[in-house]
């Protein structure tokens, strides 16, 4: 199973927000941001925090990629 956080990175660009600002606003740690940067899985709590903060659906944060 593979996930991409490209929708989140695009959302940050649209909101003119840095990753550091997002970390401060949501309480997400640098190590968790690093994991997302590498496309690794994070807890549903993190996804929930992001959806709550941006008032959006999960699909605006992550997308599922089929492995080849």
QUICORDA-V200116 format. One record per residue. N is the residue number from 1. RES is the residue in three letters. NEAR is the number of other C-alpha atoms within 10 Angstrom. Layout:
n->{N	N}
res->{RES	RES}
near->{NEAR	NEAR}
This chain:
n->{1	2	3	4	5	6	7	8	9	10	11	12	13	14	15	16	17	18	19	20	21	22	23	24	25	26	27	28	29	30	31	32	33	34	35	36	37	38	39	40	41	42	43	44	45	46	47	48	49	50	51	52	53	54	55	56	57	58	59	60	61	62	63	64	65	66	67	68}
res->{UNK	UNK	UNK	UNK	UNK	UNK	UNK	UNK	UNK	UNK	UNK	UNK	UNK	UNK	UNK	UNK	UNK	UNK	UNK	UNK	UNK	UNK	UNK	UNK	UNK	UNK	UNK	UNK	UNK	UNK	UNK	UNK	UNK	UNK	UNK	UNK	UNK	UNK	UNK	UNK	UNK	UNK	UNK	UNK	UNK	UNK	UNK	UNK	UNK	UNK	UNK	UNK	UNK	UNK	UNK	UNK	UNK	UNK	UNK	UNK	UNK	UNK	UNK	UNK	UNK	UNK	UNK	UNK}
near->{8	11	17	18	20	16	15	20	19	13	15	16	12	9	10	9	12	12	14	12	12	16	15	12	12	13	11	16	14	13	9	16	18	11	13	19	13	12	15	15	14	13	8	9	9	16	15	16	15	22	17	13	12	15	11	12	13	15	12	18	20	18	15	11	10	8	7	3}
